[in-house]
Each structure stands twice: as C-alpha cells, then as structure tokens.
C-alpha cells in the first residue's frame, strides 16, 4: 500500500493546537489525554495495526479543537446549558473543521473533529449522519469522549462512578454508539483497563480538585513537594504537599494567575515520542 511521508515538526503543529482548548476549559483538564488513551485501548482491543492505533490516539488528542471559539460563559457554566447555549456549544464541530482544513495534515483528523458527536441512530450532530456514513475513528473517539464526559467532573454535576457510566454506554448501544465497538469498550471497562486513566491526566498523575471552586487541576512533571500552583478557573493559589502518588493542596489565601498548570504540553511531547523524525503515514489514514 502506498504511503505518505510527513515531517514530525508538521505533526507537532497539529498537536499543539489541541492544547489550546484545555487551557480555557477549567473542567476538562486532562480530557485530551484520557480520550486519546481510551481510543488507543479500544483500537488495540479491536485488533487495529500499530499505525492505525496511533491514528486513533491522534484523533483523540485533537477532536475538541473547535471549542477554542466557545465562550467561557458556556464552557464553564455551573448549570445545564439552555437550548440556545447548547446550539452554540454544538458549533464546535463545525468550527473545528474550519480551523483544521487549512492545515497540511487536516485530512488525517478532520472527519473525527467534525463527526465525533454523530450517533448511530442518526440523531447526532452536526449533520445527523446515518450509521453507514460514520468512520471507524469518529466512532471510536465518540465513545471515548462520551465515557470521559460521564466519568469527569462537570460544572453542572459530579463525575459518575465507572459502573454507572458503563450502564449508560450499554443503554446507548445501537442508538448513540456502535454496538460492536461499544461491547468491546464495556469489556475493557469491566476488566479494569481504564482504571488508571479515569480521573488522571497521565498514568502516574491523578487530577487535583480545587478546594475553592471545584474544577480539576493538572500539573507538570516538574512540580514537587512545596511548589505552588493556581487553579485555571479561579486563579486561587495553593501550596502542593506530596502524598504518595499525588498532592494535597494548601490554600495560600492569595490569587496568582501566573502559575497555572500546563500538563497538556507533556502529553503532546510523550505522544510525539512514538514517532521517528519523519513519519510514515498510510493512505488508509487519509479521510476522503
């Protein structure tokens, strides 16, 4: 099969775009890493080849790019969105498509960016596509994205327990989710394959909860006992106290917007290490 050679630096420009969203959305810290990991594990479970597993990870990292244009008042609203606000939120799929199309590698990910909220029963958005028109990667990332939304803190509700989220996936088989993929996803979840991904932003790093306003906080590998960090949402500053594999936060009684977390950069760097300096991309990666 013919292949396309892509410079690694060009891929990095695509990946760096994905970190912009989480810098703005206080409640989805670690989201792109978790969706990418869930997508990788599902791709492995269904027997995809190594290069296709990498594509699933890549699509997971960039799927929410369009949220960069969603207003903060909607991204971080405490209550549920009204109909008008939900229409604005749904526009992130179209915005993401428009933003990524000029990029030289857009054909690798544009389908997933645009279609990861489509449903098998045709009641999704933006186009209400029938099941036959869904691609494998948009279905994989759509499952991973929905599961992470359920098991993560949101402005309007607490995170679901894993078993409750599994039940939601099971109820949506053949409706919201592809049945065959969904059954494999449930097998992974029940086997504990996601346990070190849920509530994390890296395999060894659990999310921290802001004691002041609630959103979860990620942190870089350079952080150590006694360092300071501030919440991306309220800018309140905390002193970090190492506790086994995580940190406890002590309020400093001041605000400091200059030391907010930046864990996504490490996620992108780690992912890029899976590639050599020039990446061989199969034509089967390209969406047409």
Residue, then its C-alpha position, 0 to 999 in steps of 0.5 A: x500500500x502506498x504511503x505518505x511521508x510527513x515531517x514530525x515538526x508538521x505533526x507537532x503543529x497539529x498537536x499543539x493546537x489541541x492544547x489550546x482548548x484545555x487551557x480555557x476549559x477549567x473542567x476538562x483538564x486532562x480530557x485530551x489525554x484520557x480520550x486519546x488513551x481510551x481510543x488507543x485501548x479500544x483500537x488495540x482491543x479491536x485488533x487495529x495495526x500499530x499505525x492505525x492505533x496511533x491514528x486513533x490516539x491522534x484523533x483523540x488528542x485533537x477532536x475538541x479543537x473547535x471549542x477554542x471559539x466557545x465562550x467561557x460563559x458556556x464552557x464553564x457554566x455551573x448549570x445545564x446549558x439552555x437550548x440556545x447555549x447548547x446550539x452554540x456549544x454544538x458549533x464546535x464541530x463545525x468550527x473545528x473543521x474550519x480551523x483544521x482544513x487549512x492545515x497540511x495534515x487536516x485530512x488525517x483528523x478532520x472527519x473525527x473533529x467534525x463527526x465525533x458527536x454523530x450517533x448511530x441512530x442518526x440523531x447526532x450532530x452536526x449533520x445527523x449522519x446515518x450509521x453507514x456514513x460514520x468512520x471507524x475513528x469518529x466512532x471510536x473517539x465518540x465513545x471515548x469522549x462520551x465515557x470521559x464526559x460521564x466519568x469527569x467532573x462537570x460544572x453542572x454535576x459530579x463525575x459518575x462512578x465507572x459502573x454507572x457510566x458503563x450502564x449508560x454506554x450499554x443503554x446507548x448501544x445501537x442508538x448513540x454508539x456502535x454496538x460492536x465497538x461499544x461491547x468491546x469498550x464495556x469489556x475493557x471497562x469491566x476488566x479494569x483497563x481504564x482504571x488508571x486513566x479515569x480521573x488522571x491526566x497521565x498514568x502516574x498523575x491523578x487530577x487535583x480538585x480545587x478546594x475553592x471552586x471545584x474544577x480539576x487541576x493538572x500539573x507538570x512533571x516538574x512540580x514537587x513537594x512545596x511548589x505552588x500552583x493556581x487553579x485555571x478557573x479561579x486563579x486561587x493559589x495553593x501550596x502542593x504537599x506530596x502524598x504518595x502518588x499525588x498532592x494535597x493542596x494548601x490554600x495560600x489565601x492569595x490569587x496568582x494567575x501566573x502559575x497555572x498548570x500546563x500538563x497538556x504540553x507533556x502529553x503532546x511531547x510523550x505522544x510525539x515520542x512514538x514517532x521517528x523524525x519523519x513519519x510514515x503515514x498510510x493512505x488508509x489514514x487519509x479521510x476522503 
